[in-house]
Amino acid sequence: MVNKVQIAFLFLLITGFPLASSLIAAEKGSSVSAASAASAGKTGVPQSSSGKATVAGDLKETLFKRGVRQMKAGDYAAASRDFLKAVNVDFIFSDLARYYHGRCSLALARKESRSNSAAGRKHLEQAEQSMMRLVEYYPASPLLYKALVDMGRIRLELGNTEGAIHAFRKALEEASNRPEIDYIYTTDGPAAVFQLLLDALESQRKWGEAADTYFQRLTRLWLRENGHVLRQRLVELGKKYKLPYVERKYYREMAAIYSRTGNHARVVEVLGNALGSGEKLPDNLNRIMALSLSAIGRKNEALQQWRLMKMKAGRNSSLTLECDYNIAGLLKALGQKDEALKIWTAIASEHPKSYLADNSLLAAAQCNDGEADLRLLERVVWEYTSGDVASRSMQLALEILEKQGGTAGTIPFLKKTISLARDTALYPFTAFRLAEAYTQTGKKSKAHSVLETLVKESPDDYYSIFTRLGPERINAMGFEGTKREVRNFDHGLRLSFAGLPKAGAGPVKVADHILALRLKEHDMALLLLHDRIRKVPGDLQSRFNLCLAYYLTGRYNATIRNAESFWNSAAMKKSFPKLEYLAFPFCHAAAVLKETDAGQKVDPLFVQAIMREESRFKHSDVSWSGAIGLMQIMPKTGAWIATKRGDSDFRDEKLFDPSTNIRYGSWYIDYLSGNVGRDLFDIAAAYNGGPGSVAKWKKKFGNLSREAFVEAIPFDETRRYVKKVIRSYAIYRRLYVPVSSGK
């Protein structure tokens, strides 16, 4: 819920930036374009050749404000009359007045239908007419999507299912034209509208059209949707549409979904049936077929599939390279290592700038049993100085060099690498390892110089943080009782308002009025801000305001996504340093502080770091594996925690509740601190990879330094996760503890 303080913030956040180009399209086809709005004078209200137009505009605004007051007071009949009068070409809020007229009619319909169904139906028809006119007269309005959704719902109530289907389809079209709608609308978003459309089609027994609609939507979303939801939908689909028929007609989509959910046997079955019925598979499905055959152990068939694809692809195409790369991998698996080595080496030599060149060199280096080929590993690192492939190759190369010549033997290799990788993602890791090598060989001044440069050039990189704080300090921060220090968690954001101009004379700003009138039309304001940024990409104020608006309306996932994107701009960093608070927001503060005060020993900022990296604070998130909510808790783990806590009424759905999820996640972190030790690195690793895995790794790598232990984690996902969590935690500490505790 947005409280009064946040509403006040929302009023402030939009003030002081020109938004004339976002004026709403006018009634009956006349639109207020960006150009006409800009030329409207200092008031920003469209001008007429007569002064009467301005007076009329003021009158309409007065009527509109009175309508808002009446609507809030529950006098929907009076409000409806005022909104209808306010609809005028010279009034900036014409589309909103039209929308509110429809909403008031809808409220009256709900009220009247209890005692008089005829009167209720009449109001429903009036509401439908208002929404229809808004859609017809204001095609560029930010309210278009919402009006279409409401129109569809009203038509369902009126029994006009065909009309509802049309409205829902148009709403989904509008959502595809405005990607931000997915983030802005939290209850009536495209997923909910799609379900309404599907239900409406099924109620009309339009099974084929329903299946078509389902797959059109799913084809767009399957990459973003999680495996848990897809598997559930496939079960429902089989019950509704008879799965064999669907698999035949939609084998492309079904194969892609089965592949994404790891059901490779079903991929082979579905595509095999398609081939048997005479279908010709496109390249992407041939690729999926080959990968699935390999995954279920049918390597000879997979090899044949890749070779057929290569024959069809021709020479010198990216598909040919991919075929060669995979053919080499299968040949190695089948024992033909020399042939595999020849193919991988050829890819790297003949196509050095291709996306598979570094992977091919690394594969070639590891082709033979025993120690990897140092010469090829050096080529990967020095020729391809960014990405995970170069990082993995460097690790292997350092191990070999250390065996051959001790720590001193790694220094020339690291020095050359650091000179080549200065502006790449590999630089911080290389600098850290070089400083470590200098220290171990007694060259402490050189180590200090390297680390000083690293911290200066990449202050918030994981390795810089590790250098500045060290594992002991990081762990001490996690358990030193900082709960009282971070209670004033919004202080940094409040400071950011100091630089915003006050509301006053100047161009009329649509979003200002929406918030100043406290209409709570946050969705409309966000859409207008997106429009503004698209039209004026250099408007830094609007960028900051957009992030702040997302934050203050509880859309934390979109807050972080936009803030991280804008933070890459040097101009944004200079003009709006507080934007970093929005890239690392302190969310669900009351629940986090309560749970970390309730016997849990861990720092609430560490809980924030976990939540940020797990779900980006999206409480409805479900992972591919089925983990739920803010802290991504598996249902089985949730049930186990509930048993340990003595919660007898646990259900999986409770994990979607932010307070419950934070309670269980905080408890689990506390449990892990007792299981794997009071070490944030180990706790983060156990949270992602499981305490059993951490116990095994500690037995195997327990004698390594903390940094080396993290690098030795065999799970790529867990290794990256630990670094991301520790980095986020350190940034949270830097942002929130100093401003609240004075330390």
N, C-alpha and C positions, 0 to 999 in steps of 0.2 A: 504494500500500500504506500502511496505517496503522501507524506504528512505535510502539515502547513509550512514547515520550514523549507521542505523540498519544493513546494509550490512557489515559495518566495524565490528560491534559487532559480527555478525555471523561468520566472518572470525576468530575473536579471540576466540570465545566460544569453538570451537572444538580443538584448538591447545593444544598440550601438553599431549595427552593421547594416549595409544597404541590402534590402531584399525586394526592391521594387520589381526586379525581373521575374519574381515568382507570383505576381498578382494573379488572382483567380480569373478564369475565363468568365465572360459575362453572359447574362441571360439571353436565350433565344439566338444562339449562334454567334453573337458578338463576343469577341474575346479580347481581353486586355493583354496584349503581347508584351514581351520584355521591352521592345522598343517604345511602345506607347506608354508603358509604365514609367520608363526612364524619362520620357519627355513630359510627364504629367506635372512637373513643377515640384517645388520643395515639399509640398504636402504629400505628394505621392498618390493623391486621389485623382482618378481620371477626370480631366477638365472638359467642360462643354463650352460651346460658343457663348452661352448665356450664363450669367452668374447664378441663375435659378437652379442649375444642375448641382452646384455646390451646396446650396441650401437644402435641396432635396436629398443629397447624399447625407448631410448631417442629420436630417429628420429620419432617414432610414436607419442610420446608426443608432439613434435614440430609441427607435422602435425595436431594433434588434437587442439592445441591452436590456430594455424592459422585458422583452420576451424571454431572455435568459433568466432574469430574476423570477419571472412568473413560472418558468419551467422548473427552476430549483424549488420553488414553493409548492409545486404540485398542481398549479392551476394550468393544466395542459390546454384547455379550451382557449383561454385568453392568450396564452403563449403562442398557440398555433395561429391565431388571427394576426398577432403582431409579426410573426415570422413571415407570414404570407404577404403582408403589406411591405415588409422590408426587402422583398425580392425585387431588385431593380438594376438596370444596366449600370447606373452610376454608383452602386454600392459595392464596396470591396468584398463584403461578406455574403454576396448573393447566394453562392453555392452552399455555404454553411447554413444560411437562413432556410434555404430549401430543404436541406438535410434535416435540420431541427424540426421543421414543419412536419416532415414525414415521421420523425421519432415521436413527436407529440401526438400525432394521429394514431400511431401504434400504441402509445400509452393509453389513449382514450379507448381504443379497441379492447385492450385488456380489461379496462375498468367497466366498460359497457356490456361486454359479452357475458358477464356474470348474471345480469338481470334482463338484458335485451340483446339477443343474438343478432337481430336484424341491424340494430344500431352499431353493434360491434363490427359486423361485416362492412358496413358503410365506411367506418373509420379505417378499417384495413384497406379498403379500396382507395381511400384518400391517401393513405401512407404509400401505397404502391404507385399512385400517380405522381406523388412528390419525388420518389426515387427515380421513376422513369424519366421525369423532366430533368432531374439533375444529370442523369446519364446522357440524355439527349443534348442538353444545352451547355454542359460543362465538360466536354471530353478530355480536357487537360487538368481537371481538378484533382487535387490530392485525395479528395473524398470519393473518387470514382469507384475504387475497389470496395470500400466499405458500403457504398450505396448499392452496388451490384449484389453483394452478399446479403444485405438486408432485403433487397427486392426479391431475391430467390427464396429467402425464408418466408416472406409475406405471401408469396405465390403458393408455397406449399400449404400454408394455412388456408388459403382461399381455394385449395383443391386444383390449382393450375400447375400440375406437375411438369408439363411440357415447358411452360414459361419459366418455371424454376430451373429446369435443366439448362435452358438457354442462358439465364442470368448467371448461374454458377460457372458455365463454360467461359462466359465473358470475363468473369472475375479472375479465373485462372489465367486467361490471356493477359489481363492487366498485370497480374503478379509476375508473369514471365517477362514482361516489359520493364518491370521495376524489381530487380533482385532484392532490394532492401526490404520489400514487403515481408519476406520470410523472417526477417529479424525484428521488424517493427510490431507486427500483429502477433501477439502471444496467445490469444484465445481463438480468434477467427482467422487464423493464418491459412495459407494455401493447403496445408495437409488436412485441416478440418473441412474446408470447402470441398476438397476432392472427395472426402468421405460422404459429404452431403450429396454431391453429384452422383456418386456410385450408388448410394441408397435410393435416390430418386429413379435412376435407371432401372434398378432391380425391382422397384415397386411397380414399374411399368412392364416388367418381364422382358426387358430389352437385354437379354443375356449377352448377345454378341457385342452390342454397343458398349455394355458395361465392361466386358473383357477388353475391348479395344481401348476404352478410356483408362482402364486400370494400367495397361501396359504402356500407353503413351506417357502417363504420369510416372510410372515406375522406371521407365527408360531414362527419364530426365534425372530421377532422384537416386537411383540404386547405388551410385558411387558414394553418396552422402549418407544414405540410410545405414542403420546398423544391422548386423546379421540376425540379432534376436528378433527384431521387428519383421525382417524379411522372411525368416523361417515361419513366424506366426502367420504372416499374410499368405504364404504359400499353402499352409494347411487350410486356411479359410477359403482360398481360391479353389483348391481341390474339391472342397465340399460344395461350393456354389456353382462352379462352371464345368465340373467333370475334368479332372486333371489331364487324362490322356488326350482329350480334344485340345485343351489349352497348350499342352506340350507340342502337339503337332503344328498348330497354327502359329504359336509364338516361341518356337524353339530357339530363336536367337536370344530373346530376352531371358528365357528360362535358363539357357546354358550360361549366360553371363551371371545370373543370380546364383545358380548352383556353384559356379566357380568362385564367386566372391565369398560365399558361405563355406567354402572348403569341401563341398560334396562332389569330389572329382569323379566318383563312379557314376553319379547321376548325369554329370556333364557328358561323359562318354556314351551313356545310354541314350540321352536325348539327341545328341548330334549324330550318333550312329543310326538312330531311327530316321532322322532327317535325310541322311545320305542314302539310306535304304529305300526311301520313297522318291529318290531322284533329285533331291535338292542339291544345289551347288553352294558350298559354304564360302562366305567372304573371308578375306585374310584374317580378320580379327577372330573369327570363330575357328578357323584352321589352327591359329596360334593357341587358342584356349584348349582345343582338342589335343594338340601335341603336348602341352604342359600337363594336362590332366592324365593322359596316358602315362607320362613319365612319373607323375605323382603316385599312381596306383601300381607302379612296378612293371608296366608293359613297355620296357625301354626300347626293344627292337621295333615295335609298332610306332613309338614316338619318333624314333630315328627316321623311319620310312616317311612319316608325316612331314617332318622338317625338310627332308630331301625333296619331296613332291612340291612343297611350298617354294623351295629355292628354284626349282625348275620353272615354275610359273612366274616367279618374281622377275626373272631376268638378271642382268648383271648391274653392279654398281648402285643398287638401291639399298635403303636402310633396312628393308625387309630381308634382303640377301645377307647382309651382315648379321642380322639377328639369327637367321637360319644357321649360318656358319658357326656362330658362337654357341648355339645350343647343340648343334651336331657335334662339335668338339667336346662339349660336356658329356654327352651320351657316349661318345667313343671312349672317353676316359673311364667312365663308369663300366663300360663293357670290356675294359682291359687294353684298349688300343691307344696307349698313352703317347707314343711317338707321333701318331697321326693327329691326335688332339693338339699336341704341342705345336706342330707345324701349322695347323689352322689358326690357333690363337696368335702365334707370332706373326703370321701373314696379315691378320686383321689390324694389328697394332702398327705394322710397318707400312702397309698399303693405304690405310685409312687413319692416320694419326690424329685427325681432328674429329673423328666420329665419336658418338656417345658411348660406344662399346670399347674404345681403344684402351682405356685404363683398366677396365674389367678384364679384358683379354690378356693384357700384360701380367696382371696379378694372377689370373688363372694359370698362365704359362709358367710363372715363377713357382707356383705350388703344384705343378703337374706331376713331378716325380716324387716318389716316396722319400721321406727323410727331410733334410733341411731345404728350405726354399732357395731359389736362385737369387743371390744378393744383387747381381748386376741388373736383373730385370726389376727387382723391387726398387732399386735406386732410380731407374728410368720412370717408374710410376710416380714416385715422389717428386722428382725434379721436373718432369714434363707435365704432370697433372696435379698442380699444387692445391687443389681445393676438393672438398667432398670426402665422403667416408672411405672411398677406395684408397686415396692417398694416405689418409690417417691409418687405415689398417696395414697398408704396405710399410709405413714408417715404423709401426710397432714391430713388425716382423724383421725389418732391416736392423733395428736397434738391438733386438735379441741376438741376431747373428753376429753383429759387430762386437757386442759385449762379450760373447763367447770367444771371439777371435783375438781381441786386444784389450779386454777390460773396458772400464768406463772411459778411459782416455781415448780408446779407439772409436768411440761414437762422436767425439767432438768435431773432427773435420766434416763428417757427414751432416751434423746438425748445423754447423756454421754455413755450409753451402746451402742447405735447405732454407735456413732463415733468410738468406739474401734473396732467394727466389720466391719465397712465400710471404713477403712482407705485407701485402694487401689482401691476403686470402684468409679463409677460415682456418687454415693449417698453422698460421703464424703463432697464435697464443700457445698452442700445445708445443710447438717446436721451441719457442723461447723458454718455456717452462722447463723442458727437458734439457736444453743447453745449460741453463742456470744450474740445474741439478747436477749435471756432469761437471761443471766448473767447481761447484762446492765440494763434490766428492774427490776431486783431484787437487784440492787446496787452493784454487784460484778464486777466493771469495770476493775480491774486488770486481772481477769480471762478472761473476754471478750477480752481484748487486747491481751493476750497470745494466745488465740484460733485463733483470726483473723491474728495475726502475722505469725503463723504456716501455716494457709490457704494460705495467699499471697505468702509465701516462696515456698510451695510445689506445688501450682497450680496457677501460676501468671496470666495466660491468661484465666482462667475459668471465666464465667459470674459473679459468686458470689465474686471471688477475685477482679474483676474489680469494681463491685458495692461497695465492701469494701474500696478499695483504693481511688476511686474517689467520690463515693456518687452520688445520683441522681441530686443534685444541680449543681455539677461541670460538670457532663455529659451534662446536659441541657445547661449550660452556654457555653460549648465548641461548641455546635451545632449552636449557634447564635451569636458568638463573632467576626465574620468577619475574618475567617482564610484563605480566598481565596488567599491572597498575600503570605501567609506562605507556601503554598504547590505547588507553580508554578514549583519549581525545583524538580518535582516528580520522576525523574529518577536517582537522585543523589545516592540513596542507591544502585541501581543496577550497576551504573558505578563503585562504590567503589569495587564491588565484582570482577572486572576484574584484580585488582592489584595482586592477588595471582596466576593468571594463567601464566604458562610458555610461553615464546615467541616461535614462529615458528622457526624451524631451523633443524639441523641435527637430525637424528633418524629415526625410522620406517616411511615408507610412510603411510599416513593416508588418506583414501579415502575421508571421509567427509571434511577434510581440503582442498583438491584440489577442490572439488565441490564449496566450498565457496570462496576459494582464487581466483579462476578463475572467480568469480562472474557470475556463470552460472544460479544462482537462482534456482538450483535444490534442494530446501529446503526439498521437500518430500522425496527425496532419502537420504538426510543427516539424517532426522528424523528416517527413517526406519533402516538405518545403526546403529544409536545410540541405537534403541530398540534391534537390534540383538546383539550389544555389551553387553548390560545390561543382556540379557538372558544368554549369554555365560559366562560372568564374573559378577555375581551379586554383588560382592564386590567392583566393580570399582565405587567409589564415584564421581570421576570427571565426568564420563560419565553420571551419574544420574543428576548431577547439569547441565551439558551441555544440556541434553535433555530438562529439564524444561526451561532453558534459550532460547533454540532454539524455543520451542513452543511459548514462550512469544514474542520473537522478530519477529515471523512470524504471529502474531495476533491470534493464536489459544489459547485463554485465558482459555477456559473450560478445555482443556487438560493440560494446564500449572498448574492450581490449583489442578486438580485431581492427577497429578504426584507429585507435590511439597508437597501436604498434606500427600501423602503416604510415600514419602522419609523423611519428617520432623519427622516422628515417630522414626527414627533411631537416637540414641544418637551420633553415629559417624558422621552422616551427619550434625547434629546441631553444632558439634564441628568444623568440617572441613569447612563447608560452612554455616556460620550463615546468610549470605545474601539470602539463600534459602527462608527464611520467606517472603521476599519481593515478591517472585514468588507465594507463597501461598496466599498472599494478594496484588495482583498487582494493580497499579493505571492505569486503562484502559480508552480508549476514552477520554484522558485528555483534548484535545482542546475543545471538545463539552461540557464536564462537566464544565470546568472552564468558558466557554462562557455563558452557561445557568445560572450558579449560580452567574455570574456577572451581568446578565441582569435583575436586579430588584428582583431576588429571594434572600431570606435572609438566607437560610440554608447552612450549611457547605458542600462543595463539597465532603468531605470525608464521610459524612453521605449518600450522593447519591451513592458513591462507595460501601458502606456497603450494601445498599438496592439492588444495581445491583448484587453484589456478591451473596447474599443469594437468590435473585429472579431467576437468570438465569445463574449464573457463567459466566456472560459476553458473553453469546451466543445470538447474535442478531436475529438468525432465530428461536429461541425457541418458541414453542407454548405449553401451559399447557393443562392439561386434561379439564379444564373448558373453554379453548379458549383464555386465556390471551396471549399477543403477545410481543415478543422482550425482549430487555435488562432489562426493568423495569416491564415487565409482565403486560401490560395495557390491560384491556378488551376493545374490539371494541366499546361497548356502552359508556364506560368511555372516550375513545379517542374521540368519536364524541361529547360528552358533553364538553370536554376540548376545542376542536376545536371551538365550538360555543362560549364558554366563551372568547376565545382568538381572535375571529373574523377571524378564518381560514376557508375560504369558500370552499377550494378545498380538504378537508379531505376525505381520503378513508382508509379503514381498512389496506390495503397493506402498507400504509405509516408508520405504526407502526413497520415494519421490518427495516426501515431505522434507523441506530443508532442515528443520530443527532435529528431526529424527536421524537424518543422514549425518548431520554434523555430530550429534551425540554418539552415534555408533562409530563414526570415523575417528573421532577424538579418543574414544575408549580404546579402539583398536591400536592407535598410535601409542597410547600409554601401555597397552599390553605388549606391543613389540619392544618398547624400551626395556621391559623386564625380561623379554625373551632373547633378544639379540644384543642387548646392552644399550647403555645411554650414549649412543653414537648416532648422530643424525644421518650419516652416510649409510650406515647399516640399516637404520630404520626405513629410509627411503627405498633402499634396495629390497628390503623385506616386504614393504608395502606393495611394490610392483611385482617382484619375482617370487615372493613367499618366504617365510622364515626358514623353512627346510632347505631351500636353495642357498640362502645366506650361510647357514650352518655348514653346508658342504664347501662353499667357497672359502670360508674362514679356515677350515681344516687344510684346504689345498694351498691357499695364498696367504695364510695368516702371518707369515714372516715378512710380507711386503709392506712398504710404507703405505699410508692411507691413499695417496694419489695413485700409486702403482696398483693397489688393490682394486680401486674403481676401474682403472684401465684393463684389469685382468678379468673383469666380470664377463663371462662367456655369452650372456644374452645381450644382443645389441640393444634391444628395447630398454632393458633394465639399466644398462650402462648409460645410455643417453638420458633416461629418466632421472637417475641420481644427479647427474650434472645439472639438468634443468631445474630440479627442485632446490638444490643447494644454491644455484644462482638466484632463483626467485626469492628464496628466503633471505639471502644477503641483501638484495635490493629492498625488500620489505623492511628489513632492519634499518637500512640507511634512510629510507623515506619516512618511516613512522616513529621509530623510537627517538631520534634526536628532536623532532619537532614537538613531541609530547612530554619527554622526560627531561630535556635539557642536557642529556649526557653527550 
